[in-house]
Amino acid sequence: GVFPEPQHDPVIAIAAVALRQGEREPFLRVVFTLLPCAPLRGATVRSFGEERDLLQVWGGLGPSQGPP
C-alpha cells in the first residue's frame, strides 16, 4: 500500500473519544465523516460535504471543548 497523499486522497473520517482523568467512561464519542454515513451506536456522527469543513470543525475540538 501507499500512504495517502493529501493532494489526491481526501480525509474521509476522523473519530475522537475523550475521557476526563480519573473517569472510566468517555464524555465524548464523535465521528466526523466526509459525506453521510449510517448511525453509529454510542457516538455522535457529524457529516460534511466538503473536506475543508470537516477538518475545520475537527480542528476546533480542543481539550476545553465538550460535546459538539
C-alpha positions as CSV (number, residue, x, y, z in Angstrom):
1,G,0.0,0.0,0.0
2,V,0.8,3.6,-0.4
3,F,0.4,6.2,2.3
4,P,-2.4,8.6,1.3
5,E,-1.4,11.9,-0.3
6,P,-3.3,15.0,0.7
7,Q,-3.4,16.4,-2.8
8,H,-5.2,13.2,-4.1
9,D,-6.8,11.4,-1.1
10,P,-9.3,13.3,1.0
11,V,-9.8,12.7,4.7
12,I,-13.0,10.7,4.8
13,A,-13.4,10.0,8.6
14,I,-11.9,11.0,11.9
15,A,-13.1,9.5,15.2
16,A,-12.5,11.1,18.6
17,V,-13.0,9.7,22.1
18,A,-12.4,11.9,25.2
19,L,-12.1,10.9,28.8
20,R,-11.7,13.1,31.9
21,Q,-8.8,12.0,34.0
22,G,-10.0,9.5,36.7
23,E,-13.3,8.7,35.0
24,R,-13.9,5.3,33.4
25,E,-16.4,6.4,30.7
26,P,-15.8,8.8,27.9
27,F,-17.8,12.1,27.9
28,L,-17.3,12.5,24.1
29,R,-17.6,10.0,21.3
30,V,-17.8,11.6,17.9
31,V,-17.1,10.6,14.3
32,F,-16.5,13.3,11.7
33,T,-17.3,12.0,8.1
34,L,-17.0,13.3,4.6
35,L,-20.5,12.7,3.3
36,P,-23.2,10.9,5.2
37,C,-22.8,7.5,6.9
38,A,-25.0,5.2,8.9
39,P,-25.6,6.0,12.6
40,L,-23.0,4.6,15.0
41,R,-24.3,3.3,18.3
42,G,-22.9,5.3,21.2
43,A,-21.4,8.0,19.0
44,T,-22.4,11.3,17.5
45,V,-21.9,11.4,13.8
46,R,-21.1,14.7,12.2
47,S,-21.1,14.6,8.4
48,F,-19.8,17.2,6.0
49,G,-20.0,17.8,2.2
50,E,-16.5,19.3,2.0
51,E,-13.2,18.0,3.4
52,R,-12.3,21.6,4.4
53,D,-15.4,21.9,6.6
54,L,-14.8,18.5,8.3
55,L,-11.2,19.5,9.1
56,Q,-12.1,22.9,10.3
57,V,-14.7,21.6,12.8
58,W,-12.5,18.7,13.9
59,G,-9.6,21.1,14.4
60,G,-11.7,23.3,16.7
61,L,-12.3,20.3,19.0
62,G,-9.9,21.0,21.9
63,P,-9.3,19.9,25.5
64,S,-11.7,22.5,26.9
65,Q,-14.5,21.6,24.5
66,G,-17.5,19.5,25.4
67,P,-19.7,17.5,23.1
68,P,-20.2,19.2,19.7
